[in-house]
Amino acid sequence: MNPDDPIQIADGVVIHADDLAETFIRASGPGGQNVNKVASAVQLRFDAANARGLPERVRERVLALAGQRATKNGVVVIEADRFRTQERNRIDARQRLAALVAKAAEPPPPPRKKTRPSKGAVERRLKSKAGRSTVKRLRGRVSDD
């Protein structure tokens, strides 16, 4: 995965390299004393609000799905520090961004079709309710009639 190559997500959905900015920071997690010396974690910033490879519908969904990872300016920030090497963290951050954009690019689900219970189902439900009502009424106090 060359950092200068655009990331193809779906038809008409592309993440261009100039929409991405990477900064390397010190990571917590695995790495021993190396963690204190080397900036192996990656902070990947994707300017989703101004990305030219995203249709408007996908852009809105990316920002909605990103949640707290998105800033007020429409920049999605992904931090990757799972691995000990900078290169693997870099690949991991790009894969996570691609997965987020791919999820946003999925078509919306078809609208729900309203259904009604059948006449027989309604009658059975009302009959069972009446039966339960009778059972509960019979559990009550016995009168001295």
C-alpha positions in Angstrom: 0.0 0.0 0.0 1.8 3.0 -1.3 1.0 6.2 0.7 0.7 8.3 -2.4 -1.8 6.0 -4.1 -5.5 6.9 -3.9 -7.6 4.4 -1.9 -10.5 3.1 -4.1 -13.5 2.3 -2.0 -16.4 1.8 -4.4 -17.6 3.2 -7.7 -17.2 7.0 -7.5 -15.8 6.9 -3.9 -12.1 7.5 -3.7 -9.8 8.8 -0.9 -7.1 10.9 -2.5 -3.7 11.1 -0.8 -3.8 14.9 -0.6 -6.9 14.6 1.6 -4.9 12.7 4.2 -2.4 14.0 6.7 -0.3 11.8 9.0 1.5 12.7 12.1 3.6 10.3 14.2 3.2 10.3 18.0 4.5 8.2 20.8 2.3 5.2 21.5 1.2 3.5 24.6 0.9 -0.3 24.5 3.4 -2.9 23.3 7.0 -2.1 22.6 8.8 -2.0 25.9 11.3 0.8 26.4 11.1 1.4 22.6 7.7 3.1 23.2 9.4 5.9 25.2 11.9 6.7 22.4 10.2 6.1 19.1 7.1 7.8 17.6 5.5 4.6 16.3 1.8 5.6 16.6 0.0 7.2 13.7 -2.6 9.9 13.8 -4.3 9.9 10.4 -6.4 13.0 9.6 -8.9 12.8 6.8 -10.5 16.0 5.7 -13.9 14.5 4.9 -15.7 17.9 4.7 -13.5 19.0 1.7 -12.7 15.6 0.2 -13.2 15.7 -3.6 -13.5 11.9 -4.0 -16.7 11.6 -1.9 -20.2 12.2 -3.0 -22.3 14.4 -0.7 -24.4 11.5 0.7 -21.2 9.5 1.6 -19.6 12.6 3.1 -22.5 13.1 5.5 -22.6 9.4 6.5 -18.8 9.4 7.1 -19.1 12.3 9.5 -22.1 10.7 11.2 -20.5 7.3 11.5 -17.2 8.8 12.7 -18.9 10.2 15.8 -16.4 11.6 18.2 -13.5 10.9 15.9 -14.8 13.7 13.7 -14.0 17.3 14.5 -16.3 20.3 14.1 -14.5 21.2 10.9 -15.3 17.8 9.3 -11.9 16.2 9.8 -11.9 12.5 10.8 -9.0 11.6 13.1 -7.9 8.0 13.4 -5.2 7.0 15.9 -3.4 3.7 15.3 -1.0 2.3 17.9 -1.8 -1.4 17.9 1.5 -2.4 16.4 5.1 -1.8 17.4 6.2 -0.5 14.0 5.3 2.8 12.4 4.6 1.2 9.0 2.1 -1.4 10.3 0.3 1.3 12.3 0.2 3.4 9.2 -1.4 0.6 7.2 -3.8 -0.1 10.0 -5.0 3.5 10.2 -5.6 3.5 6.4 -7.5 0.2 6.5 -9.7 1.5 9.4 -10.4 4.7 7.4 -11.2 2.7 4.3 -13.6 0.5 6.3 -15.4 3.5 7.7 -15.8 5.1 4.3 -16.9 1.7 2.8 -19.6 1.4 5.5 -20.7 5.0 4.7 -20.8 4.2 0.9 -23.2 1.3 1.4 -26.6 2.0 -0.1 -29.4 2.7 2.5 -31.6 -0.2 3.4 -34.9 -0.6 1.6 -37.8 1.1 3.3 -39.8 -1.0 5.7 -43.1 -2.3 4.4 -46.0 -1.9 6.9 -47.8 -5.1 7.7 -50.9 -5.9 9.6 -51.7 -9.0 11.7 -54.2 -11.3 10.1 -57.8 -11.4 11.3 -57.3 -14.9 12.8 -54.1 -13.7 14.7 -56.1 -10.7 16.2 -58.9 -13.1 17.2 -56.5 -15.6 18.8 -54.7 -12.8 20.7 -58.0 -11.3 22.1 -59.2 -14.8 23.0 -56.0 -15.5 25.0 -56.3 -12.1 26.7 -59.8 -12.9 27.7 -58.7 -16.3 29.0 -55.9 -14.7 31.1 -58.4 -12.2 32.4 -60.7 -15.0 33.6 -57.9 -16.9 35.3 -56.7 -13.7 37.1 -60.3 -12.8 38.1 -60.8 -16.3 39.6 -57.7 -15.9 41.7 -59.2 -13.0 43.5 -61.1 -13.0 46.9 -64.0 -15.4 47.2 -67.3 -13.7 48.1 -69.8 -15.2 50.6 -72.8 -15.3 48.2 
